[in-house]
């Protein structure tokens, strides 16, 4: 039985997005080309332009789906899950080309249009949710501003992963996150809360 046309179109679009992510991750926006993406996806020029009219449109699609590319683990909201989320995202950066490409494009987006902070705002919203939950659980110091820290964490994680990528191809990303949390947690939570927080037991060998 022939596959329904709509289903084939959805699969083709997904193949193009995945192929684009692989090329953007490898080459960056400037080094990527529609021809490379077409070859990676195994589609014709007509198939490509039916779904995406330009490289810029493809890049925007990959970047917009950043959070869709990660199946976040379930758990009770709070400070521990906030920590877990950063390590989970680090693992995704090491293993998921779609995540790597979307994050790289978010950094490079000035190359293909007006900078758009939407992806960063979405992360601030996501992290703020866990911070407000931590407040309700009595895990935060009185002077901590939940959204302010969520904004700081978004920027800090971005910088840490970029540095790690340049220095070691993100092999040492877990260790860098452990250091980041070791210095920031005392400004967030009282000692009795910190004593019960656990850093994910990842090692560089597990992460590679």
Secondary structure as UniProt FT lines:
FT   HELIX           5..31
FT   HELIX           34..41
FT   HELIX           45..51
FT   HELIX           55..64
FT   TURN            65..66
FT   HELIX           67..69
FT   HELIX           79..95
FT   HELIX           97..108
FT   HELIX           109..111
FT   HELIX           118..136
FT   TURN            137..138
FT   TURN            142..143
FT   HELIX           146..168
FT   TURN            169..172
FT   HELIX           173..188
FT   HELIX           191..194
FT   TURN            195..196
FT   HELIX           204..207
//
